Amino acid sequence: MSEPDQQRVVIVTGAAGAMGSEAVRLLAGRGAHVLATDADADGLERMAAGLTGAAGEVATRVADIADEAAVQGLVEAAVDRWGGLDGLFNIAGIVGDVSLTLEATTENWDRIMRVNVRSVWLTIKHCLPHLVDRGGGAIVSTGSYLAIRGVEGLGAYGASKHAVIGLSRTVAVEYAAQEVRVNVVCPGAMDTHMIRATYDVVCPGDPVRAEEIVLGAIPQRRLAQPAELAAVGTWLILDAPSHLTGQVIPVDGGRSAA
Ligand SMILES: NC(=O)c1ccc[n+]([C@@H]2O[C@H](COP(=O)([O-])OP(=O)(O)OC[C@H]3O[C@@H](n4cnc5c(N)ncnc54)[C@H](O)[C@@H]3O)[C@@H](O)[C@H]2O)c1
């Protein structure tokens, strides 16, 4: 991508969430125009209201990101408004129920796969032609420590995040010659409600002890701040060398290195 920041157009999914709202703030702060989408209408409104002095424009759109017509609609909205598309930052995701495989339900499996995998497939599929039209672009999707390791109680979630890597590597190879870069950022444990939803399986009934155990597995002994993950994704979209594609980048305080 050779366009200046001011002309970059980026779609951010999960934009009302902890990491998503930081991504919108950082990208718009750099002058990119951002189409910020989420299923949570109130959360999107709060996120937009909290943005002050952004150099780029931010448009919000409420959508179920696993619905194909909705995805097509929001991609068209971004292209109609700003004349093209340069980047996609997939952040929407759910953790679902936390339970061992024998107790886990097929409904939970389907729900997680729909949000965490189908959405990434649909957004990549519908954004790609516009990135190619622009002469290249960048796609970043959000994996997890569980995209590269297994953790008990999170089989469907882990499978969904492994799938994000599989698809991203494939698209990276397929569209490298068209200068579309595709990478995955993997949070370990971020300081959001999502990590706390897993505490009951880490140490049933004792969230304080559960957090000690989680922190004990992280060499830096702290949770990631959502802005740290958003910063790496923003760098991958706006700044990274064009040779950087098809990679999985853990941002986990050294957890996956241990
Ligand atoms: N929090 C962690 O510790 C952690 C660890 C590893 C990976 N992750 C991943 O990081 C990403 C962000 O996590 P977070 O903690 O900021 O979560 P979050 O819950 O704050 O944000 C996720 C957002 O996705 C949106 N969303 C869910 N289903 C949707 C749908 N069908 N359509 C549109 N939007 C939908 C939610 O409304 C929410 O705003 C997720 O992909 C998550 O799986 C988080």
PDBQT file of the ligand as one rigid body, heavy atoms in Angstrom, charges set to zero:
ROOT
HETATM    1  N1  LIG A 301      -9.890 -11.241  26.136  1.00  0.00    +0.000 N 
HETATM    2  C1  LIG A 301      -8.948 -12.169  26.014  1.00  0.00    +0.000 C 
HETATM    3  O1  LIG A 301      -8.262 -12.551  26.968  1.00  0.00    +0.000 OA
HETATM    4  C2  LIG A 301      -8.688 -12.798  24.651  1.00  0.00    +0.000 A 
HETATM    5  C3  LIG A 301      -7.692 -13.766  24.548  1.00  0.00    +0.000 A 
HETATM    6  C4  LIG A 301      -7.424 -14.321  23.310  1.00  0.00    +0.000 A 
HETATM    7  C5  LIG A 301      -8.142 -13.901  22.189  1.00  0.00    +0.000 A 
HETATM    8  N2  LIG A 301      -9.117 -12.964  22.316  1.00  0.00    +0.000 N 
HETATM    9  C6  LIG A 301      -9.831 -12.551  21.107  1.00  0.00    +0.000 C 
HETATM   10  O2  LIG A 301      -9.693 -11.138  20.961  1.00  0.00    +0.000 OA
HETATM   11  C7  LIG A 301     -10.843 -10.592  20.306  1.00  0.00    +0.000 C 
HETATM   12  C8  LIG A 301     -11.381  -9.424  21.125  1.00  0.00    +0.000 C 
HETATM   13  O3  LIG A 301     -11.672  -9.860  22.420  1.00  0.00    +0.000 OA
HETATM   14  P1  LIG A 301     -12.251  -8.875  23.538  1.00  0.00    +0.000 P 
HETATM   15  O4  LIG A 301     -11.806  -9.403  24.849  1.00  0.00    +0.000 OA
HETATM   16  O5  LIG A 301     -11.978  -7.461  23.146  1.00  0.00    +0.000 OA
HETATM   17  O6  LIG A 301     -13.798  -9.206  23.424  1.00  0.00    +0.000 OA
HETATM   18  P2  LIG A 301     -15.100  -8.272  23.501  1.00  0.00    +0.000 P 
HETATM   19  O7  LIG A 301     -16.213  -9.166  23.915  1.00  0.00    +0.000 OA
HETATM   20  O8  LIG A 301     -14.835  -7.053  24.334  1.00  0.00    +0.000 OA
HETATM   21  O9  LIG A 301     -15.294  -7.840  21.988  1.00  0.00    +0.000 OA
HETATM   22  C9  LIG A 301     -15.811  -8.716  21.030  1.00  0.00    +0.000 C 
HETATM   23  C10 LIG A 301     -16.860  -7.964  20.232  1.00  0.00    +0.000 C 
HETATM   24  O10 LIG A 301     -17.379  -8.851  19.222  1.00  0.00    +0.000 OA
HETATM   25  C11 LIG A 301     -18.759  -8.535  19.063  1.00  0.00    +0.000 C 
HETATM   26  N3  LIG A 301     -19.500  -9.643  18.451  1.00  0.00    +0.000 N 
HETATM   27  C12 LIG A 301     -19.737 -10.864  18.978  1.00  0.00    +0.000 A 
HETATM   28  N4  LIG A 301     -20.513 -11.579  18.131  1.00  0.00    +0.000 NA
HETATM   29  C13 LIG A 301     -20.766 -10.784  17.061  1.00  0.00    +0.000 A 
HETATM   30  C14 LIG A 301     -21.512 -10.955  15.870  1.00  0.00    +0.000 A 
HETATM   31  N5  LIG A 301     -22.166 -12.099  15.581  1.00  0.00    +0.000 N 
HETATM   32  N6  LIG A 301     -21.568  -9.940  14.990  1.00  0.00    +0.000 NA
HETATM   33  C15 LIG A 301     -20.903  -8.771  15.252  1.00  0.00    +0.000 A 
HETATM   34  N7  LIG A 301     -20.204  -8.542  16.373  1.00  0.00    +0.000 NA
HETATM   35  C16 LIG A 301     -20.125  -9.544  17.264  1.00  0.00    +0.000 A 
HETATM   36  C17 LIG A 301     -19.244  -8.249  20.481  1.00  0.00    +0.000 C 
HETATM   37  O11 LIG A 301     -20.462  -7.513  20.486  1.00  0.00    +0.000 OA
HETATM   38  C18 LIG A 301     -18.060  -7.509  21.090  1.00  0.00    +0.000 C 
HETATM   39  O12 LIG A 301     -18.221  -6.108  20.993  1.00  0.00    +0.000 OA
HETATM   40  C19 LIG A 301     -11.812 -11.760  20.140  1.00  0.00    +0.000 C 
HETATM   41  O13 LIG A 301     -11.703 -12.291  18.833  1.00  0.00    +0.000 OA
HETATM   42  C20 LIG A 301     -11.322 -12.778  21.155  1.00  0.00    +0.000 C 
HETATM   43  O14 LIG A 301     -11.679 -14.097  20.804  1.00  0.00    +0.000 OA
HETATM   44  C21 LIG A 301      -9.402 -12.402  23.516  1.00  0.00    +0.000 A 
ENDROOT
TORSDOF 0
